[in-house]
Structures are given as C-alpha cells and as structure tokens.
Amino acid sequence: MAKAEKAPLILRKGAEDAQFILASTALLLRRSPSSRPVDTHHAEVHDAMHARTRTRDATRVWLAPAALLGAFVVNGETGVFIQTPVEFPSQGATLRGLLFRQAAAQGKSATVIMAHGTSATTRMVADEYAKAFCRTGLNVVLYDHRNFGRSGGESRQEINPWIQCRGYIDAINFAQTLDCVDATRLALWGDSYTGGQVVVVGACDARVMAIVAQCPIFGPELPDIEPSRENFEIIKTTLRSGDVRGTPETTIGPMPVVSPDQAGTPSLLKPIQAFRWFIEYGDRPGSRWINSVTRVIPPTSVIYSPVLCAPFVKVPVLLVVAPEDEMVHANYSVAKYAFDQMPGLKRWHDIADGHFGLLYYPSERFDEASRIQAEFLQEQLNT
C-alpha cells in the first residue's frame, strides 16, 4: 500500500463542497469496484455526534462529528452519500433517525420516507435499502418508530398501528421543512407491518406521491366489514384526531418478539425464520433492538385495516409479495385482494424466500427487491 493510503482519513467540520468530498474518498473508491456502498459502519450515527477527532481505516470516511460519508460506484461513476442524524416531534415524543442524500446533489430532490417493520430498528437492513435508493439520486428519511430504538416515547417497545401511522405523517411534515427535499415528490416505504401502514397513510394523506410495500401485512383474513367510503372516512378521522388508546382487552404483552421455543416461551412472531433473522440482525452492534414487544389494537369504531383503505389509494403502488410468506398476517390472498381493489397505477412483484429473504444483506433477494423498488421510485418521482 502506498504511503498516502496509510494516512488517516480527513475529518473536516462543515465540509459542504462535493468536490472536496469526492477527493477525500478517492482512496476508498479505488478499493471498491462494486456497485455496493463501501461504508461498513455499524455503530450508531448519534454516537459520532460527540466525537471531536477520529481516525478510521480506509473503509470509513467522516465528514463532520454529526455526519457520515459513504461512497459508491454506479455504472463506473463515483458518488458519495451523506447520512446525517435527524429528529422531529411526533405524538408527544421525539422520533430519531437518519437523512441520506447524495453529496453532489443540487437543489431539491425527491424523497422516500421509511420505517422498519415490527420492532425492528433503522440499523437492521432498512438502512441498506435507504442507501440503495440514495445511490439513484433519491433523498431518504429513515427513522425509528415511537417507543423503539433511538426514538423516544413511552411505553417502551409498544406497537400501536395508529400511532405508527401518525409517525409517518409527522415524518412527512418534517421532510417538507428540509432544504434538500422537493415537497411535491414524496414517497413512502414500508416492510411487513409498516408495509400495511404506508397503504393506510398513502390513502389518507394527499401529499404522498408513491408507495412501496414489501411483504406487507394486510391481515390473516379479510376484515368482517366491506370497504366503503363511509368506513374509509371514519378511518381518516381516527388517524387524524381519534382516540387511539388501547385497553387491557386489546393489548397483548409484554412478550418476546421472537423465541425458539413456542411451547415454553411463546412470542409475538412465531416462525423460526423470524427468530433467526431478528437474533442475527438485532444482536449487531448499534442496532438498539430489544427482544420485547407489546401490541395494542385500539377499540376504534372502524378497525385499523389497510384492506379497507386499499380502494382509496390513488397514487402509484408497488407491492413486493412473497408467495411462501411464513407470517400468518402476511396472507398472500388477502394482499392480492387489497391490490385488486386499488384503482390507480399499481405493480405486483412476487419474490422468493419468504418473509425474511429480502431482509438479508448482502443477498440476491435484497438486490432483486432494492433494484425493482428503486426503479419504481425513480419512475414515479421523475428522478
């Protein structure tokens, strides 16, 4: 290795010049001919905010105490994305996450708002999807749900679908305040439980221009009531201002998210595939994942249901669905029914390897899902 390549990488506070950023990562790029981002950082971004001086090996580049750089090569051209810690208010708590954007981007860009599925946190693969989208020129706002990971909120580890949907709306509000965001080109991304939530929010919030949902949770069976304009209007009102507090009768837990022993220690998610994925990714440094969850389904006058919202989704939708999905609530036929009810532009993509196959990174299934999703978002957001 040449002497210059042994020197510590540069920490430059407030560096905003894209040419400087590209020059600072030249050594790194020469070592990584692939199209994957070469950033291998797995520690929490927020921990970097308190660092005054750092040195790293040639797989990491630091822009400033509160921001990280990652480099990528696409079609032979080099690029750099910046990921910056962000936070915004939601339902009396502070939600925290990351803003991903290309360093060389000029003006305002289309933006994807993302949150992970049941109990998972930003560092459990969703950040890799964010990087994949950022490489195509999209901004990404990725955050932890209220009560999970780095985000605030009580009770800890509690899932309430209405509250999480309101989190998406508050993330939209926040994104629209950012100088780098084109407020007219916003999309939502969700996985598993949030895959259903983005359908609900996309139907109710006219600011959403596109929806991507992978292995979405539409329910184990069709709801007892039919989709109707009346029921949808009640859902919209509930989402905006309704009483969404749970009751003891509508609350499950606390209990483990996953467990290898359903007879001795039952968990919310039962398939062994869920246990393997959550333990592998949740145990990684900096994930902030905790194997505990409480699920609340408030007794609203019309139940929370993405299926009941599906006929009122007017924006383009991409559903990436696993025919062999192990999760009972990700019923393939229910997802197909909801898809068929959507009146606008829509695309359906079957993907192999079940509910968790596309959550392993790196993997063939991740590459397939992220490529199809990025192409769809580029097309619909005109990037």
C-alpha positions in Angstrom: 0.0 0.0 0.0 1.3 3.4 -0.9 2.3 5.8 1.9 -0.7 8.1 1.1 -3.1 5.3 1.5 -1.9 4.8 5.1 -2.8 8.3 6.2 -5.8 8.8 8.4 -8.9 9.9 6.5 -9.8 13.5 6.9 -12.3 14.9 9.4 -13.5 18.3 8.1 -16.1 20.1 10.0 -18.8 21.7 7.9 -17.5 20.4 4.6 -20.2 21.0 2.0 -18.2 21.1 -1.2 -18.9 18.0 -3.2 -15.6 18.1 -4.9 -13.8 18.0 -1.6 -15.9 15.1 -0.5 -15.2 13.1 -3.7 -11.5 13.8 -3.3 -11.5 12.7 0.3 -12.9 9.3 -0.7 -10.8 8.7 -3.8 -8.7 6.1 -2.0 -11.7 4.3 -0.7 -13.3 4.2 -4.1 -10.3 2.7 -5.8 -10.5 -0.2 -3.3 -14.2 -0.9 -4.1 -15.1 -1.5 -7.7 -18.5 -2.9 -6.9 -21.8 -1.0 -7.0 -22.4 -1.6 -3.3 -21.7 1.3 -0.9 -18.4 0.7 0.8 -19.4 2.3 4.1 -19.1 -0.6 6.6 -20.1 1.5 9.7 -22.5 -0.4 12.0 -22.2 1.7 15.2 -24.8 4.3 16.0 -24.6 7.5 14.0 -25.7 9.5 17.0 -22.7 8.3 19.0 -20.5 10.1 16.4 -22.0 13.5 17.3 -19.9 13.7 20.4 -16.6 12.8 18.7 -14.2 15.7 18.3 -11.4 13.9 16.4 -11.4 10.5 14.8 -9.3 8.3 12.6 -10.6 5.4 10.7 -9.3 2.7 8.3 -9.9 3.1 4.6 -13.4 1.7 4.7 -14.8 4.7 6.6 -14.9 8.4 5.9 -16.0 11.1 8.3 -17.5 14.4 7.1 -18.2 16.0 10.5 -19.0 15.0 14.0 -22.7 14.7 13.2 -22.5 13.2 9.7 -21.0 10.1 7.9 -20.0 9.6 4.3 -20.4 6.5 2.3 -19.1 6.0 -1.2 -20.5 4.0 -4.1 -19.8 3.3 -7.8 -22.7 3.1 -10.3 -22.0 2.5 -14.0 -18.4 3.4 -13.5 -19.1 6.7 -11.9 -18.2 7.6 -8.4 -20.5 9.2 -5.9 -20.8 9.9 -2.2 -23.8 9.9 0.1 -24.1 11.7 3.4 -26.1 10.3 6.2 -27.0 12.8 9.0 -28.8 12.2 12.3 -32.2 13.9 12.3 -35.1 14.2 14.8 -38.6 15.5 14.8 -41.7 15.6 17.1 -44.5 13.0 16.9 -47.3 12.3 19.3 -45.5 13.9 22.3 -42.2 12.2 21.7 -39.1 12.7 19.6 -38.5 10.4 16.7 -34.9 10.0 15.6 -33.3 8.6 12.5 -31.1 9.4 9.5 -31.3 11.6 6.5 -29.5 10.1 3.4 -28.7 12.4 0.5 -26.1 12.5 -2.3 -23.3 14.9 -1.6 -23.2 16.2 -5.1 -26.9 16.7 -5.5 -28.0 20.2 -6.5 -31.3 21.8 -5.4 -34.3 19.8 -4.1 -34.7 16.1 -4.7 -37.5 13.5 -4.5 -37.5 11.9 -1.1 -38.5 8.5 0.4 -39.8 8.2 3.9 -39.0 4.9 5.6 -39.6 3.0 8.8 -38.9 -0.7 9.6 -41.4 -3.4 10.5 -42.4 -4.9 13.8 -40.0 -3.8 16.5 -37.0 -3.6 14.1 -34.8 -0.5 14.0 -33.0 1.5 11.4 -29.8 -0.4 11.6 -31.5 -3.7 10.8 -31.3 -3.7 7.0 -33.6 -0.7 6.3 -30.6 1.5 6.2 -29.2 -0.7 3.4 -32.4 -0.1 1.4 -32.0 3.6 2.1 -28.5 3.6 0.7 -29.7 1.7 -2.4 -32.3 4.4 -3.0 -29.9 7.2 -2.3 -27.5 5.8 -5.0 -30.2 6.5 -7.6 -30.4 10.2 -6.6 -33.3 10.0 -4.0 -33.2 11.5 -0.5 -34.2 9.2 2.3 -35.6 10.0 5.7 -35.4 6.8 7.7 -36.4 6.7 11.4 -37.2 4.5 14.4 -40.8 4.2 15.4 -42.0 5.9 18.6 -41.1 3.7 21.6 -38.3 1.9 19.7 -34.6 2.2 19.1 -33.2 5.7 19.3 -36.7 7.3 19.2 -38.4 8.5 22.4 -41.8 7.7 23.7 -43.5 5.6 26.4 -44.4 2.8 26.9 -41.2 1.4 25.5 -41.5 -1.4 23.0 -45.2 -0.7 22.4 -46.7 -1.0 18.9 -49.9 0.9 18.1 -50.6 0.9 14.4 -52.5 4.2 14.6 -49.6 5.9 16.4 -47.1 4.5 13.9 -49.2 5.8 11.0 -49.2 9.2 12.7 -45.4 8.9 12.9 -45.3 8.6 9.1 -47.4 11.8 8.8 -45.1 13.6 11.2 -42.1 12.4 9.2 -43.8 13.9 6.0 -44.2 17.2 7.9 -40.6 17.1 8.9 -39.3 16.2 5.4 -41.1 19.2 3.9 -39.0 21.5 6.1 -35.7 20.3 4.7 -34.0 22.4 2.1 -32.9 19.4 0.1 -36.4 18.0 -0.2 -38.9 18.6 -3.0 -42.2 18.6 -1.1 -44.1 17.7 -4.2 -42.2 14.4 -4.7 -42.6 12.3 -1.6 -42.9 8.5 -1.4 -43.5 6.1 1.5 -41.7 2.8 2.0 -42.7 0.1 4.5 -41.8 -3.5 5.3 -44.0 -6.1 6.9 -46.3 -4.3 9.4 -45.3 -0.9 8.1 -46.0 -2.2 4.6 -49.6 -2.1 5.5 -49.2 1.2 7.3 -47.9 3.0 4.2 -51.1 2.0 2.4 -53.2 3.5 5.1 -51.2 6.7 5.2 -50.9 6.9 1.4 -54.7 6.7 1.1 -55.3 9.3 3.7 -52.6 11.9 3.0 -52.7 13.6 -0.4 -49.0 14.6 -0.1 -47.9 11.1 -0.8 -47.0 10.5 -4.5 -46.0 6.9 -4.4 -46.0 3.8 -2.2 -43.6 0.8 -1.9 -44.5 -2.0 0.4 -42.6 -5.3 0.7 -44.1 -8.4 2.3 -46.9 -6.2 3.6 -49.2 -7.1 6.5 -52.8 -6.8 5.3 -54.1 -9.3 7.8 -54.6 -13.1 8.2 -58.0 -12.8 6.6 -60.3 -10.3 5.1 -62.0 -7.9 7.6 -65.6 -8.6 8.7 -66.8 -5.4 7.1 -66.6 -4.3 3.5 -64.5 -1.4 2.2 -66.7 1.6 1.8 -66.4 5.4 1.5 -68.1 5.7 4.9 -65.7 3.3 6.6 -62.8 5.0 5.0 -63.8 8.4 6.2 -64.0 7.1 9.7 -60.5 5.7 9.4 -59.2 9.1 8.1 -60.8 10.9 11.1 -59.5 8.3 13.5 -56.0 8.7 12.0 -56.1 12.5 12.3 -57.7 13.0 15.7 -59.4 9.9 17.0 -58.9 8.3 20.4 -56.4 5.5 19.7 -55.7 4.5 23.3 -55.6 0.8 24.0 -57.4 -1.2 26.7 -56.3 -4.2 28.7 -58.6 -6.3 26.5 -56.9 -5.0 23.3 -53.3 -5.2 24.5 -51.0 -8.2 24.1 -47.7 -8.4 26.0 -45.2 -7.6 27.0 -43.7 -10.7 25.4 -40.7 -11.7 23.4 -40.7 -10.6 19.7 -39.2 -13.9 18.8 -38.5 -17.2 20.6 -37.1 -20.6 19.6 -39.4 -22.3 22.0 -43.1 -21.5 21.3 -44.3 -24.1 23.9 -42.2 -22.8 26.7 -41.8 -19.1 25.8 -44.3 -18.0 23.2 -43.5 -14.9 21.2 -45.4 -12.4 19.1 -43.8 -13.6 15.9 -43.7 -17.4 15.8 -41.9 -18.8 12.7 -38.4 -19.9 13.2 -37.4 -17.8 10.3 -38.4 -14.7 12.3 -36.3 -15.9 15.2 -33.2 -16.4 13.0 -33.4 -13.0 11.3 -34.2 -10.9 14.4 -31.5 -12.5 16.5 -28.9 -12.2 13.8 -29.6 -8.6 12.9 -30.9 -7.4 16.3 -27.7 -8.6 18.0 -25.5 -6.5 15.8 -23.6 -3.6 17.4 -25.6 -0.4 17.5 -29.0 -1.9 16.5 -30.7 -0.9 19.7 -33.2 -3.7 19.1 -34.8 -5.3 22.2 -36.5 -8.7 22.2 -39.6 -7.5 23.8 -42.9 -6.0 22.5 -46.4 -5.0 23.5 -49.0 -4.8 20.7 -52.0 -2.6 21.1 -55.0 -2.7 18.7 -57.3 0.2 20.0 -61.1 -0.5 20.0 -61.9 2.1 17.3 -65.3 2.3 15.7 -63.8 1.0 12.5 -60.8 -1.2 12.9 -57.3 -0.4 11.7 -57.2 -2.1 8.3 -55.1 -1.5 5.2 -57.6 -3.6 3.3 -60.4 -1.1 4.0 -58.1 1.7 2.7 -56.9 0.0 -0.4 -59.8 1.1 -2.7 -58.9 4.8 -1.9 -55.2 4.7 -2.7 -55.0 7.0 -5.7 -51.2 7.1 -6.1 -48.9 4.5 -7.8 -48.2 1.5 -5.6 -45.6 -1.3 -5.8 -46.2 -4.4 -3.7 -43.3 -6.9 -3.4 -45.0 -10.0 -2.0 -43.7 -13.5 -1.0 -45.9 -16.4 -2.1 -44.2 -18.5 0.5 -44.6 -15.9 3.3 -44.3 -17.6 6.7 -46.1 -14.8 8.6 -49.8 -15.6 9.1 -50.7 -11.9 9.0 -49.0 -11.5 5.6 -51.6 -13.7 3.9 -50.9 -13.8 0.2 -54.5 -13.9 -0.9 -55.5 -11.0 1.4 -52.7 -8.9 -0.1 -53.9 -9.8 -3.6 -57.4 -8.8 -2.7 -56.2 -5.5 -1.4 -54.1 -5.0 -4.5 -57.0 -5.7 -6.8 -59.1 -3.0 -5.0 -56.5 -0.3 -5.7 -57.8 1.9 -8.6 -54.6 3.6 -9.7 -51.3 2.6 -11.3 -50.1 -0.5 -9.4 -47.5 -3.2 -9.8 -47.2 -6.6 -8.2 -43.9 -8.5 -7.8 -43.6 -12.0 -6.4 -40.4 -12.6 -4.6 -38.9 -15.9 -3.4 -37.5 -16.9 0.0 -40.4 -15.9 2.2 -41.0 -13.0 4.5 -37.4 -12.5 5.6 -35.4 -13.5 2.4 -35.2 -9.9 1.2 -34.1 -8.7 4.6 -30.7 -10.4 4.4 -27.9 -8.1 3.2 -26.0 -8.7 1.1 -28.1 -11.3 -0.8 -29.5 -12.0 -4.2 -33.0 -11.4 -2.9 -32.1 -8.0 -1.4 -30.5 -7.0 -4.7 -33.7 -8.0 -6.6 -36.1 -6.2 -4.2 -34.0 -3.0 -3.9 -33.4 -2.8 -7.7 -37.1 -3.1 -8.5 -38.1 -0.7 -5.8 -35.5 1.9 -6.8 -36.6 1.7 -10.5 -40.2 2.2 -9.5 -39.5 5.1 -7.3 -37.3 6.8 -9.9 -40.1 6.4 -12.5 -42.9 7.6 -10.3 -41.0 10.5 -8.8 -39.4 11.5 -12.1 -35.8 11.4 -10.8 
